[in-house]
Amino acid sequence: MIPGYCIRHRFTLVATILVLTTAAFQVAAAPSAAQNSGKQIYLQGYSLNSGDITAVVGSEGVSLPASVVPCASCHGSDGLGRPEGGVQPPDIRWSELSKIYGHVHPDGRRHRAFSEVSLARLLRTGLDPENNQIDNSMPRYNMSKKDMDDLLAYLRFLEKDWDPGVNKDRIQIATLLPLQGSRAGLGGAMAQVMLAYFNEVNKAGGVFGRKLELLAIPYADTPQGTLNNLRSAFTNEDIFALVGAYTVGLDEPVLELLHDEGAPLVGPFTLNPGDQFINSSIFYMYPGFTDQARVLVQQALAADAEGGVRLALVGPAGDRIDQLIAALQQQLPEGETAGSAPLRYRQGELDAAMLADSLQKAASNAVLFLGNQSELETLLGALAERNLSPRIYLLSAFMPRPLFDAPAVFDKRIFLAYPTLSSDISAAGRTEYMRLADLHSLPRDHLQAQVAGFAAAKLMVEGLRGAGRTLNRQKLEAAIEALYRYDTGLTPPLTYGPNRRIGARGAHIMVVDLVKKTNTAVGEWHEVR
């Protein structure tokens, strides 16, 4: 047991009691050595005992390595069969193969139920129990008796070979949250809203009859301790996937650990999704800095297209800003409208006067500034002293305080990109949240974090429903990849795909009104183009 591990018990958060799970999770039976060996043959066409296996395919009897045409390539990892090239591979789960009344196939072929002996013969010769020749698209495999016995052992086990965290009654989903210390309120609020939503889903029958269980893995006092907690959870608990995990400051090590475990993460709560994980099993909801900055560039180039835009990219030296500027430079058009080369300075050593002179010399009428707020304030002062008022484009995450004290010359000339705003919440989404909050006495604070957690839980459930009754991690990922403009009621519409892991790619833009001391939305949601 991990110290402080909040698993299936009650713990107090302010005045509320949170039940993370309500019953012990029934772990699926582990496969035997023979079944594991057979699984390798089924999935990969390769033997752990003897190495290569061969297969004969087609009417010409072409011999191929079985690794080119393993069983799973046509029948799927679940054995249900996937239509391909006009061929419909049959369901080869043992409960189907052994049905006492036998089988009638679409081509009229009939035969009695399979036994292990008759199935082994079919796999070797292509003859069914009635000596009918099956379609030549089905490979005939040449393998040792030991390998065949192992493959048959796995075929009998196949429909019980659930991914971690799944059995016939339940799906165990975990989250990683700060549940103690200064961020305990935020973490607790996220845990409560996700648990509340899962409980409502369970009351309605669950997902294909399976109840959802939430396992909360707490942050430790140190980043390494937090990673140790997460690693220990995977070692000691059956976890299917993570949802709504708080990964701020820990994105890379957490995602690397999940990659090693093969576990998907849906809707992490973070500031900046890493571009290096775009093809992983992580599904973000909100855009990172790159997409937000791209929207700012789009806005800058469109603001005065006829008069000519001289956009300057300005930021401190460092890997994060280097990567961001490199991505933005690819977006800028060639020619004079693109502005000058990026202006860089050492971290913490901004010379505002020198930078203002450089911007004046370049005739920049727009600046995308990627430094911190203190640096921005000194730069705005230096620009105002020179009677310069270029439009200023900023990432809201870099500006922790209001900008209402900027020089008056910058009134309505400062623009901020936001990954989400309260306007993303629809009337239906607000009603749904308020009902959930009333039913489960959710906290009244940390509302932004609660909305993120609620949306992540909804996205997870939508993915589980799309994955179907024969659930596994691969099917969950495929189901989420298939979502197009999915409406959570709490976020911008979410769209995913094989090469798209950020659901809402774009940003909101707000302009700073120094007179009224307010930020005003510039249009609605801006998609990355």
N, C-alpha and C positions, 0 to 999 in steps of 0.2 A: 504494500500500500504506500502511495506517495504521501509524505507529510502534507497536511492541509488539503488533501485531494477531496473535492466535493463530488462524491459519487453516490447516487441513490440514497441520499439522506437529507434531512431538513437542516437548514442553517438560516440564521437570522440576518436580514438585511434591513436596517433601520427598524420599521415596524411591521415588516412583512415576513412571511415564511415561504421559502422557495423549495418546492419538491423537485429535484432534478430528474429523478426517475422513480418509478413506483414499484418495480419488481426486478428481481435478479434476471439478468440476461442469460438466456439458455444458449450456450455455445454449441454450434454445429459440430457433429462428430468429425474428427480429423481423419483424412484419408490414410490408408495403410501404405506401406512401402510399395506394394504391388500396384495399388491404385495411383500413387504418385508417378510411378514409372509409366503406367498406361496413359496417364494424363499428358505426359510429355509426348508420347506417340500420337495421341489424339490431336493435340494442339500444334505440335511442331513437326510431326513425321520423323522423329528421331528417337532412337532407343538409348536409354541410360545403360542398358545391359550390353548391347552389341554394336551400338553406333548406327551406321547408315541402314536404312530400310529402303527397298525399291518398290516401285508401283508400275503396273502396266495399264495404259490408258488408251481408249479409243478402239475403233474397229481394226486399225492397223497394228495394234499391240505395241505401241511406243513405250519403251521403258524409261522411267524417270526416277530420280530420287524422291522418296515419299515426302521429303521436306518441301517439295514444290507443290504437292497436292495432298496436304494432310487432311484428315477427316474434317477438322474445324473449318477449313477453307470453304466448304460447301454447307456443312450442317450447322456451323456456328458454334461458339463456345458453349452454348446452352443445349445443343443437339436438336433444335427445332427446325433447322433447315432454312436456307436463304435462296430464293429464286435467282437464277443467274443464267443469262443467255438462253432463255426459253426453257430451262430445265428447273423443275421444282424438287429439290432434294427432300426426302421424307423426314419426318420426326423420328429420331433414333434413340430417344430416351427409352430406358428398359421397360418402363410401365407401358409404353406404346408397343414396343417390339414383342412383348410377351402377352399381349391381349389374347385371351383364350379363343375368341372367335376368329382370329386371324386377320388378314388384310385384303382389301380390294383396292387396287391402284387405278389412277385415272386412265391408264391405257388398257384396262380390263384384266390385267394380270392379278391372279388370286393365289394366295398361299396360306397355310396354317401359321400359327404363332411360332416365333423363333425360340429355339433353345440355344444354349451357349455353343453346342456342337454345330448346329445348322448356321448360326451367325458366323462362326469361324470359317465355315466352308464358303459362305457367300463372300466374305472379305478376301478369301484367297482365289476363288474361282469365278465369282459373279453369278452363282446359281442359288436361287432361293430355295426354301424348304420343299417346294414341289418340282424342283429341277428346272424351273423356268430361268432363262438367261435374262438378267436385268440389263438396263440400258448401259451401253458402252461408255457413257460419260462417267460412270462410277468406276474409280480405279480398283484394280485387284492388287492386293498387297502381298509381297513376299517377305515373310518375317519368321523368326524362330518360334517354337512352341512357347517358350518363356515369354517372349514379347507379345504373342497373341493372347496368352493367359492374362497378362497384365492389362492389355487393352480391353479385354472383356470385363475384367474386374473394375476398370474405370467406367466403362459404359453402364455397368449396373449401379455405379455410385454417382454418375454424372448429374442426375437431377437433384441430388442432395449436396452437390458441391457448391455451396453458397459462398459468396465473397464474405470476408470478415464483417461481422456486425449484422448479418442478415440470417434470419431463420423463417420458418413458415408463419410465425406469429408476430415478429417484431423486426424493426430496423433500428439499430443503435447509431445515432449521429452525435458527434462531439462538437464542442466549441472550446476555444481558448480565450480566456478573458481575465482581466485584472479584477480579482474578487477581494482584495485587501489593499490597504494603503490608500494613497491619495486618489486613485482612480477606481476605488471599489464601488462607488455609487454608479459610475458609468457602466462598469462591467456587470454589476448586479442588475441594473435596469435592462441591459441587453439580454441577459440570461432569462429574466422574467418574461419579457415580451415574446421571446422565441418559444419558451416553454408553454406560455399561454396559448399561442397559436397552435402548437403541436397538440396540446390537450383538446382544443376545439376540433382539430382534424380527427383525433382519436374518438371523440364523442360521436362523430359522424361516420364511424366505421373504419377509420384509418385509411391507408393507401393499399388498395386491393386486399383488404382484410388484415393488413399488418399494422400494428400500433407503432407509433414513433416514440423513441426514447431519447432524451437529451442528456448527454454526459458533459458536465462542465469541468474543464481542466483549468486550474488556476495558474495565474502568473506567480512566479517566485520573486524573491527580492532582487535577483540579478538576471540579466538576459540568459546567461548560461543555465541558471537554475530553471528558468522557464522552459528552455529547450529540453532540459532533462525531464521535466514534468511531462512534456508532450511525448518524448521518446518512451518514457516509462508507461504512459497510457497505452501506446500502441503495443508495447510488450505484454502488458498485463490485462488489457481489455480488448474485446472485439469491437473495432470501430469501422464502420462502413465509409463514412465521409465526415468532413468538418463543415460547419455552417457558421457564418457571421463571426468568424474569429477576429480578434483584435490583434492586428499584426503591425501596428505603427512602430517603426524602428527595428522591427524584426523580420521584415518581409523576406529577405533573401535566405537567412538560415531556416526559417519556418518552411518556406516553400521548397527548399532543397530536401528537408526532412520528409515532407509529404511526398515529394517525388520518389524518394527511396522507398517509402511505404506503399506507393501506388494508390494513395488515397486522394480523391477529389476534395477541393475546397470551394464552397459556393458562397459568394457574397462576403469576402473578407472586408473588415473595417480598417481602411488604411488611407494614407494621404496620397501615395503615388505608386500605382501598379507598375511593376518592373517590366520593361519591354522584353527583357531576356526570358520571361516566362510566358510569352504570348502563345506558344504551342503546348503548354503544359495542361494539367488537369485543374487549373485554377480559373474560376469564373468570377470576374469582377463585375460590379454593377456600375460604379461611377468612374469617370475618366481620370487619368493621371495628369501630371504636369505637361507631358508632351502634347496630348490632345487639347488641353485647355490653352496652351500657348499657341497651338496651330490655329485655334479659333480666333485668338487675339490678332495673329498675323492676317488672317482673312479679313477681320474687321478693319485693321489698319489699312490694308491695300484697297479696300472698298470705300473707305471714308472720303477719299479725295482722288479717286482714280483719274478724273479728267485733268486735275491740276498737277498731278505727278506726286507720288509718295516716295519720300526718302526715309526709309525705315532703318533705324539703327538698333542692332541687338547688343545689349550691354549687360555684363554680368561678371562676377568674380571668377577667378581661375579655380578649377576643381573638376573632378571627374563628373559629378552630377550635372553641373552646368555645361561642361564640355559636350556631354551627350545630348543635352537639350538643344543647345545651339546648333550642333551638327544636324539634328533632325529638322530644325527650322530652316536652316540654309537650303536644304533640299526642296523646301516648299516655296522659297522666294523665287520670283521670276528673274530672268537674266535682264541686264540692261540698267539704265539709270534709275528706274523706279524701285529697284531692289535695295538701294542705299549703299552704304560703304561696308567695309569689312567689320566684323564684330569688334567692339571695344571692350577690352578685358582689363582687370586690375587684380592685384593680389588680395586675397581674402583679408578683410579688415583694414585695408590700406587704401581706401578710395580717396583720390585727390579730386574733390568735387570741382574745383576751379579748372583744373587741367581737362577733366572730362567734359565740362561745359564748353570749354574752348574747342575741343575736338568736335563736338556736336555742331557748334556754330560753323566751324570750318567746313564740315561735310554738308552743311545746309540741311541737316536732318529735321524733318517736320513731324516725325513720329519716332518714339523710343519704346522698345520693349525692354523693360528693366527687370533683371533677375537677381538683384541684390536684396539686402534686408531693408526693413523700414527706416532705420536710422540713416543708412546710406542714401536712401531715396530722399529723405527730408533735406539732407545737406545738398544733394544734387538739385532739387527743386529750388532751393534758395539761391544757388549759384546761377541757375538758368534765369531766374527772375531778375537778378542783378544785371544781367546782360539783355534784358528785355526780350528774352526768348520764352516761348510757350508752346513747345511741340506737344502733340498729344502723347500722353504717357499710358502705356499698357502694362498691366501688372497681374500676377497670380495672387489671388486672395490669400492662399495659404502662406505666402511670404509676408503678409501684412497683418499682424495680429491686432492692430489698433485702428480706429477710424482715421481717415485722412482729411478731416474737416479743417485742420489748421494749416493746410497747404497755402502757399501764396495765392492771392485772389486771382492772379492772371491765369491760374489753372482751373478756374471754375468750368465745370462740364468738359474738361479736357483730360481727366484721369479716368481710365477704364479698368475695371477689375473682372477677371474670369472666375466663376464659381462652378464647382462640379455639381452642385444641387442647390435649390432654393425651396422655400416653403411652398411656392406656387406649383411645384411638381406634384404636390399632394392633391388629388382630385377630391371632389365632394364625396364620391363613393369611398375612396380610400380613407378620408377623414372619418366618415361614419363607421367604417369597419374598425378603424383603430379605436375610436371612442367606445364602441361596443365592447371590444376586447379589454380596454382599460377598465371599464365599469365592472365587467364580469370577474376580472382577476385582480382588481385593486392594484393596477400598475402604478409605479411611481409617477409623480407629476413633474419630475425634473429629467434632465438628460434626454430631452425629446428627440433631438437629432439622432442620437445614438439608438434610441428605441425605434425610430423610423427605419434606420439602416438595418437593425436586427430583424425587425418585422418583415421588411422587404426581402432580406436574405432567406428567411424561413419560408416565405411564399415562393420564392424562386426554387428553393430546394424541393418543396412539395410538388410544384409544377413539373420539375425534372423527374421526380419519382413516379408521378402519374404517367408521364410520357414514356418512361422506361418500360412500363408494363409489369405484368405479374411475375415473369421470370427475370427478376431484378439482378443486375450486377453493376459494377462500377462503370464498365464500358458502355452499358446501355444508358446509364444515367448521363454520362458525358454526351453521348449521341443525342439524347433527348433534349438536353440544354442547347447543344449546338444547333438544333433544328428550330429553336424559338426565333420568331421574327416579330419585332415590335410588341413583345409581351408586356401587357399593362399590369403592373403591380398595384396601381392606384397611389403609389408612394414615391415613385421615381420617374424620370423620363422613360419612354418606352425602351425596352431592352431587346437587343438583337445580337445573336451569337452565330458562330459558324466555325468550320474546321480551322480557320486562321484568324478567328476573331474571339478574343477572350474578355473584351471589355464591352459590356452591354450597351451603355450609353456613351457613344463616342462624340463628344462635343463639349459645350459649356454654356452656361448663362453668362451674359455680360451686363455689368452695371456701371453706370457713369456717376461720378461723384459731384453732387450739387453742393458747392461750398456756401452758397447763400442760404439755402434751406436746411443745410447740414443733414442731408439724406442721400442715400444711394438709390438710383432709379434704374429699373430694368431697361435694357436696350433690346426691344423686341422680345421674342420668346426664346426657346431653346435653339441654339445654333449648332447644327451638325458639322462635323469635320468633313471638308470636301477634298 
